[in-house]
Amino acid sequence: AMKIYDISREVFSARVFPGDPVPGFQPVLELEKGAPCSLTQLSLGSHSATHMDAPSHFLPGGRTIDQVELSRCVGPCQVVEAQGLLEKTWAAAVLQRGVKRLLLKGQAQLSVEAAQELAQGGLLLLGVEAMSVAPDDDPAPVHRALLEREVAVLESIDLRQVPAGDYILLAQPLKYGGLDGAQVRALLVEGSLKEA
């Protein structure tokens, strides 16, 4: 049978990056109050909860989230356990295994050199459990290294229930025209996509 892992965080309870808008919602129509249906107005930042960064998040004139190639976001993927600051030698070793979409399980962050190595080595997508792929005190260089090469950057995923190994990733961002990022309901599928 096909096993599906939901690796997305729930939007309203997920940690919020310092300074980002706190997600919220307000009822517009309520069945309980006699309306014909229920309808809710949402308020959230483009980088709330599990989300993807577009190149325009750090690059003036960069592609916006609706322009990210979906072929980067869907396909074979590897979950790799990693902790701490990851250096260039680590990145080179990962690429040698033929990884095209990489999800890091653990509290890991990339050095600029590791980010450059992955981007230049043709990585299509990088996902992390942390709220940011880069150190909080200097986020721009790591983001730029990845986004200049259009690597899809998936942040704030939840891999606690997911063993390291090979999967199919489905991580398409919401189609917010012109924006710098968007929420993603990211899934990992074990085995093939064929129904049992």
Secondary structure, DSSP 8 states (H G I E B T S, - for coil): --EEEE----TTTS---TTS---EEEEEE-GGGT-SS-EEEEE--TTSSSEEE-GGGTSTT---GGGS-HHHHEEEEEEEE--EEE-HHHHHHHHHTT-SEEEEESSEEE-HHHHHHHHHTT--EEEESSS-SS-TTS-HHHHHHHHTTT-EEEES---TT--SEEEEEE--B---TT-SEEEB--EEEES-SS--
